[in-house]
Amino acid sequence: MDFRDSWKRAAAALPALAALVFLLVLPAAGARGDVLAGADSAVATPGLEGFTSPVPILPTVGLWVDGSARIGYAKKSGVVLWWGLEPPAPGAGAVDWRRVTFRIRAEAFRPDGKRAARQEDLIEPLHSDGATERGGFPTPIDLVLAPGRYRLHLEAYPLISAQNAGLDSVPHGRADVEMVVPEMSVGSQGWRVSDILFLGTLRKWEPGAAPQRTWYDWVGHPNVSRVFAADTASAYAGFEVLRSSEVVPRCGPGRCRIVITVRDATGGVVQQELRAVPEAGSLQAYVVRFRPGELGPGEYAAEIEIFEGSELQATTRRGFRVIAAGR
């Protein structure tokens, strides 16, 4: 399968997506991992397919982590963890944390305590080597995992002395998140929807890039905290829908559809629209442009529902926040 074709179709459709639309995805059923933050640590309750809320793993410096279930390429699915720097909390010292190198680490443990996956990285400050930019945040860590329940252990700390940071001690963030990785491989039957990724910018396709890349690898700058200022002129949201192969066609003209609904804090509908489903046996990437300023400050949630006729086949949901400009 060549994923570039899907992205070319999605990119070509961007001008038509200038209307205010927000697409978000959440797990098909049940509650998701909800993080309770401490000073520089967090503990999460069990959930499904990603994080309910981003993890403030280093709130003193403004470092967040957001986890999403992703559609895999073989028998295994997995999780992509995006790490991003936001404005730090008061008392974070005089240092510009964007110019500091960080060590980040993610480990996945099975219920029996055995480690299933481990990834770590050294994130150097953003720098340019001519045509491309390297280093810096946001940055992803991918964990390839078989479907099942896991405890994710996350760690992050800056490589700087307390004296240079203007702090009493160097912050060291830790978080544990219990989550379930669903069956979301390309061999899955029926419909599958990936989690949403919020984007501040959208990077063009790079010549010579591997064809199997999906929007997890293709995006520019994800908004890891899922918080948008009310004066944000434009932002993007991306997700994927996987439709399995069908011996007998199940979707005639207009029979199958994707319904996107955005609700405010009271559950009221503020946006709704329809989208066409992917072709049978294919994975389709969806990219949508939206304007947070037109929603106004507040808490929002969005639902994606896939229907065959009147029967609901898959649904997903995730929240986001719009805050007053200048906060």
C-alpha positions as CSV (number, residue, x, y, z in Angstrom):
1,M,0.0,0.0,0.0
2,D,1.5,3.4,-0.9
3,F,0.5,5.9,1.8
4,R,1.7,8.9,-0.3
5,D,-1.4,8.6,-2.5
6,S,-3.6,9.0,0.6
7,W,-1.6,12.1,1.7
8,K,-1.6,13.6,-1.7
9,R,-5.4,13.4,-1.8
10,A,-5.6,14.9,1.7
11,A,-3.2,17.7,0.9
12,A,-5.0,18.5,-2.3
13,A,-8.2,18.9,-0.3
14,L,-6.8,21.4,2.2
15,P,-8.1,24.5,0.4
16,A,-11.6,23.1,0.6
17,L,-11.2,22.5,4.3
18,A,-10.8,26.2,5.2
19,A,-14.2,26.2,6.8
20,L,-14.3,25.9,10.5
21,V,-14.1,22.1,11.1
22,F,-12.5,20.1,13.9
23,L,-11.9,16.4,13.6
24,L,-10.9,14.4,16.7
25,V,-10.7,10.8,17.5
26,L,-11.0,8.8,20.7
27,P,-11.2,5.1,21.6
28,A,-14.0,3.0,20.4
29,A,-15.4,2.2,23.9
30,G,-14.7,2.8,27.6
31,A,-12.8,5.4,29.5
32,R,-9.2,6.4,28.6
33,G,-6.1,6.9,30.7
34,D,-6.7,10.0,32.9
35,V,-3.5,11.6,34.3
36,L,-3.3,13.1,37.8
37,A,-0.4,15.4,37.9
38,G,1.9,16.0,40.9
39,A,4.8,18.5,41.1
40,D,7.0,16.7,38.6
41,S,5.2,13.3,38.5
42,A,1.9,11.8,37.4
43,V,-0.1,8.6,37.9
44,A,-2.9,7.5,35.5
45,T,-6.0,5.4,36.0
46,P,-6.5,2.5,33.5
47,G,-7.9,3.5,30.1
48,L,-8.0,2.6,26.4
49,E,-6.1,3.7,23.3
50,G,-4.1,6.7,24.4
51,F,-4.2,9.4,27.0
52,T,-7.4,11.2,28.1
53,S,-5.2,14.2,29.0
54,P,-1.6,15.1,28.1
55,V,0.9,14.3,30.9
56,P,2.6,17.4,32.4
57,I,5.8,15.4,33.0
58,L,7.9,18.4,33.7
59,P,5.5,21.3,34.5
60,T,8.3,23.4,36.0
61,V,9.8,23.7,32.5
62,G,6.6,23.2,30.4
63,L,7.3,19.7,29.0
64,W,4.2,17.6,28.1
65,V,3.7,14.2,26.7
66,D,0.6,13.0,24.8
67,G,0.0,9.4,23.8
68,S,-2.0,8.0,20.9
69,A,-2.8,4.6,19.6
70,R,-1.6,4.2,16.0
71,I,-2.5,1.9,13.1
72,G,0.3,-0.6,12.6
73,Y,1.7,-2.3,9.5
74,A,1.7,-5.9,10.5
75,K,0.4,-8.0,13.4
76,K,1.4,-5.4,16.0
77,S,-0.1,-2.1,16.7
78,G,1.5,0.5,18.9
79,V,1.7,3.8,20.6
80,V,3.2,7.1,19.5
81,L,4.3,9.5,22.3
82,W,4.7,13.1,21.4
83,W,6.8,15.3,23.7
84,G,6.4,19.1,23.5
85,L,7.6,22.2,25.3
86,E,5.0,24.8,26.3
87,P,5.5,28.1,28.2
88,P,6.9,27.0,31.6
89,A,5.2,27.4,35.0
90,P,6.1,30.4,37.2
91,G,9.4,29.9,39.1
92,A,11.0,27.8,36.2
93,G,14.2,29.9,36.4
94,A,15.7,32.3,33.9
95,V,16.9,29.7,31.4
96,D,15.5,29.3,27.9
97,W,14.6,25.6,28.0
98,R,14.4,25.5,24.2
99,R,18.2,25.8,24.2
100,V,18.7,22.9,26.6
101,T,19.4,19.3,25.8
102,F,16.9,16.8,27.3
103,R,17.0,13.1,27.9
104,I,13.6,11.4,27.4
105,R,12.7,7.8,28.0
106,A,9.6,5.6,27.6
107,E,9.2,1.9,28.7
108,A,6.2,-0.4,28.4
109,F,5.6,-3.2,30.9
110,R,3.2,-6.1,30.7
111,P,0.8,-7.0,33.6
112,D,3.4,-9.6,34.7
113,G,6.0,-6.9,35.1
114,K,8.1,-7.9,32.1
115,R,9.3,-5.1,29.9
116,A,7.8,-5.2,26.4
117,A,9.5,-2.2,24.8
118,R,11.9,0.6,25.6
119,Q,13.0,3.7,23.8
120,E,15.0,6.7,24.8
121,D,16.4,9.7,23.1
122,L,18.7,12.7,23.6
123,I,16.9,15.8,22.3
124,E,19.3,18.5,21.4
125,P,18.2,22.1,20.8
126,L,16.6,22.9,17.5
127,H,19.2,23.7,14.8
128,S,19.3,24.0,11.0
129,D,21.7,22.3,8.7
130,G,20.6,24.1,5.6
131,A,17.5,22.7,4.0
132,T,16.1,21.0,7.1
133,E,15.7,21.5,10.8
134,R,16.9,19.0,13.3
135,G,16.5,18.5,17.1
136,G,14.2,20.3,19.4
137,F,10.6,19.8,20.5
138,P,8.0,18.5,19.6
139,T,9.5,15.1,19.0
140,P,8.0,11.5,19.0
141,I,8.9,8.2,20.5
142,D,7.3,5.1,19.0
143,L,6.6,1.9,20.9
144,V,5.6,-1.1,18.8
145,L,3.4,-3.4,20.9
146,A,1.1,-6.3,20.5
147,P,-2.5,-5.7,21.6
148,G,-3.0,-5.8,25.3
149,R,-2.7,-3.9,28.6
150,Y,0.5,-2.1,29.5
151,R,2.0,0.2,32.1
152,L,3.9,3.0,30.4
153,H,6.7,4.5,32.4
154,L,7.9,7.9,31.2
155,E,10.9,9.9,32.3
156,A,12.5,13.2,31.3
157,Y,15.2,15.6,32.6
158,P,17.3,18.4,31.2
159,L,21.1,18.1,31.0
160,I,21.9,21.3,32.8
161,S,23.2,22.1,36.3
162,A,20.9,23.6,38.9
163,Q,23.2,26.6,39.1
164,N,23.0,27.3,35.4
165,A,19.2,26.8,35.5
166,G,18.7,29.1,38.4
167,L,17.0,26.5,40.5
168,D,17.6,24.7,43.7
169,S,17.8,21.3,41.9
170,V,17.5,19.9,38.4
171,P,13.9,18.8,37.7
172,H,13.4,15.1,36.9
173,G,10.0,14.2,35.6
174,R,8.4,10.8,35.9
175,A,4.9,9.5,34.9
176,D,3.2,6.1,34.9
177,V,0.2,5.6,32.6
178,E,-1.9,2.4,32.4
179,M,-3.4,1.9,29.0
180,V,-4.7,-0.8,26.6
181,V,-3.2,-1.1,23.1
182,P,-6.1,-2.1,20.7
183,E,-5.9,-4.4,17.7
184,M,-5.3,-1.8,15.0
185,S,-3.0,-3.6,12.5
186,V,-3.6,-3.4,8.7
187,G,-4.9,-7.0,9.0
188,S,-7.7,-6.1,11.3
189,Q,-11.2,-6.7,10.1
190,G,-13.9,-4.1,10.0
191,W,-13.2,-0.4,10.7
192,R,-10.4,1.1,12.7
193,V,-9.8,4.8,13.6
194,S,-6.5,6.1,14.9
195,D,-6.3,8.7,17.6
196,I,-6.2,12.4,16.7
197,L,-3.0,14.5,16.5
198,F,-3.4,18.3,16.9
199,L,-1.1,20.2,14.6
200,G,0.1,23.8,14.8
201,T,1.6,23.6,11.3
202,L,1.6,21.1,8.5
203,R,4.8,20.2,6.7
204,K,4.8,19.5,3.0
205,W,5.7,16.1,1.7
206,E,9.5,15.7,1.4
207,P,11.0,14.3,-1.8
208,G,12.5,10.9,-1.4
209,A,10.6,10.1,1.8
210,A,9.7,6.5,2.5
211,P,6.2,5.7,1.1
212,Q,5.0,3.9,4.2
213,R,5.1,7.0,6.4
214,T,1.8,8.1,7.8
215,W,0.8,11.4,9.4
216,Y,2.6,10.4,12.6
217,D,5.9,10.8,10.8
218,W,4.8,13.5,8.3
219,V,3.5,16.3,10.5
220,G,5.3,19.5,11.3
221,H,4.6,20.7,14.9
222,P,2.0,18.9,17.0
223,N,0.2,20.8,19.7
224,V,1.0,18.3,22.5
225,S,-0.9,20.1,25.3
226,R,-4.1,20.3,23.2
227,V,-4.6,23.9,24.2
228,F,-5.1,26.6,21.7
229,A,-5.2,30.4,22.2
230,A,-8.4,32.1,21.1
231,D,-6.4,34.3,18.7
232,T,-4.9,31.3,16.8
233,A,-5.6,32.0,13.2
234,S,-5.2,28.4,11.9
235,A,-4.4,24.9,13.1
236,Y,-4.8,21.4,11.9
237,A,-6.0,18.0,13.1
238,G,-5.1,14.7,11.5
239,F,-6.3,11.1,11.9
240,E,-6.6,7.9,9.9
241,V,-9.4,5.5,9.1
242,L,-8.7,1.9,8.1
243,R,-11.3,-0.1,6.2
244,S,-10.6,-3.8,5.8
245,S,-11.0,-5.8,2.6
246,E,-14.5,-6.9,1.7
247,V,-15.5,-10.0,-0.3
248,V,-19.0,-8.6,-0.8
249,P,-19.1,-4.8,-1.1
250,R,-20.7,-3.2,1.9
251,C,-20.8,0.4,1.0
252,G,-23.0,1.5,-1.9
253,P,-23.3,5.2,-3.0
254,G,-24.0,7.3,0.1
255,R,-24.5,4.2,2.4
256,C,-21.2,4.6,4.4
257,R,-20.1,7.8,5.9
258,I,-18.0,9.5,8.6
259,V,-19.9,11.9,10.8
260,I,-17.9,14.5,12.7
261,T,-19.5,16.3,15.6
262,V,-17.9,18.9,17.9
263,R,-19.6,19.6,21.2
264,D,-19.1,22.3,23.8
265,A,-18.9,21.7,27.6
266,T,-22.7,21.3,27.9
267,G,-22.9,18.7,25.1
268,G,-24.3,21.1,22.6
269,V,-23.4,20.7,18.9
270,V,-21.3,23.5,17.6
271,Q,-20.1,21.8,14.4
272,Q,-21.1,18.8,12.3
273,E,-20.2,17.5,8.9
274,L,-19.9,14.4,6.8
275,R,-16.9,12.8,5.1
276,A,-16.5,10.0,2.6
277,V,-15.1,6.7,3.9
278,P,-11.9,5.1,2.5
279,E,-12.0,2.5,-0.3
280,A,-12.2,-1.2,0.8
281,G,-8.8,-2.6,1.8
282,S,-7.2,0.8,2.3
283,L,-6.0,3.3,4.9
284,Q,-7.0,6.9,4.4
285,A,-5.4,9.9,6.1
286,Y,-7.6,12.9,6.9
287,V,-6.2,16.4,7.5
288,V,-8.5,19.2,8.6
289,R,-7.8,22.9,9.0
290,F,-9.7,24.8,11.7
291,R,-9.8,28.2,13.5
292,P,-9.8,28.0,17.3
293,G,-10.6,31.7,17.6
294,E,-14.1,31.1,16.1
295,L,-14.9,28.6,18.8
296,G,-14.3,30.9,21.7
297,P,-12.6,30.1,25.1
298,G,-13.9,26.9,26.7
299,E,-13.7,23.1,26.9
300,Y,-14.7,21.1,23.8
301,A,-15.0,17.5,22.8
302,A,-15.4,15.9,19.3
303,E,-16.8,12.6,18.1
304,I,-16.1,10.7,15.0
305,E,-18.7,8.1,14.0
306,I,-18.5,5.7,11.1
307,F,-21.9,4.4,9.8
308,E,-23.0,1.7,7.4
309,G,-26.5,2.7,6.7
310,S,-28.1,3.4,10.1
311,E,-25.7,1.1,12.0
312,L,-22.8,2.5,13.9
313,Q,-19.6,0.7,13.1
314,A,-16.9,2.6,15.0
315,T,-16.8,5.7,17.2
316,T,-14.1,7.7,18.9
317,R,-13.8,10.9,21.0
318,R,-11.3,13.3,22.4
319,G,-11.3,16.7,24.2
320,F,-9.4,20.0,23.7
321,R,-9.4,23.4,25.1
322,V,-9.4,27.0,23.8
323,I,-8.1,29.7,26.2
324,A,-8.2,33.5,26.1
325,A,-5.4,35.1,24.1
326,G,-2.3,36.2,26.1
327,R,-2.7,33.7,28.9
